[in-house]
Each structure stands twice: as C-alpha cells, then as structure tokens.
C-alpha cells in the first residue's frame, strides 16, 4: 500500500513539474522523485 501512495504522489509531482522529464530513461526520474519524497517525509517528522 505504501508503494501505491508513492506512485500517486509521483503522478502529482509529474503533473506539477512537466519541465522535468528525462526522455529515454524514466526509471532515473522515478528514483529521484521517490528519494525526494522520502527526504520530505523525514523533514515532516
């Protein structure tokens, strides 16, 4: 279930940041977004 939440947040961030798109290797972008989400969640705590 946690992954579903991350994926949902991922989609929201992609919608907001259309300028940040890496063509040819989206997995790198996904990893960066997930890492940034974890960093933000640590700051909230």
C-alpha positions as CSV (number, residue, x, y, z in Angstrom):
1,X,0.0,0.0,0.0
2,X,2.9,2.4,0.7
3,X,4.1,1.9,-2.9
4,X,0.6,2.9,-4.1
5,X,0.8,6.1,-2.1
6,X,4.3,6.9,-3.5
7,X,3.0,6.2,-7.1
8,X,0.1,8.6,-6.5
9,X,2.4,11.3,-5.2
10,X,4.7,10.6,-8.1
11,X,1.9,11.3,-10.6
12,X,1.0,14.6,-8.8
13,X,4.6,15.8,-8.9
14,X,5.0,14.9,-12.6
15,X,1.8,16.8,-13.3
16,X,3.2,19.9,-11.5
17,X,6.8,19.6,-12.9
18,X,6.2,18.9,-16.6
19,X,9.6,20.6,-17.4
20,X,11.4,17.9,-15.5
21,X,11.2,15.0,-18.0
22,X,14.0,12.6,-18.8
23,X,13.4,11.1,-22.2
24,X,14.7,7.6,-22.8
25,X,15.2,6.6,-19.1
26,X,12.1,7.4,-16.9
27,X,13.3,5.0,-14.2
28,X,16.0,7.5,-13.2
29,X,13.4,10.2,-12.8
30,X,11.2,7.8,-10.7
31,X,14.1,7.0,-8.4
32,X,14.9,10.7,-7.9
33,X,11.2,11.5,-7.2
34,X,10.9,8.7,-4.7
35,X,14.2,9.7,-2.9
36,X,12.9,13.3,-2.7
37,X,9.6,12.1,-1.3
38,X,11.4,10.1,1.4
39,X,13.5,13.2,2.2
40,X,10.4,15.4,2.6
41,X,8.7,12.8,4.8
42,X,11.7,12.7,7.1
43,X,11.6,16.5,7.4
44,X,7.9,16.4,8.3
45,X,8.7,14.0,11.2
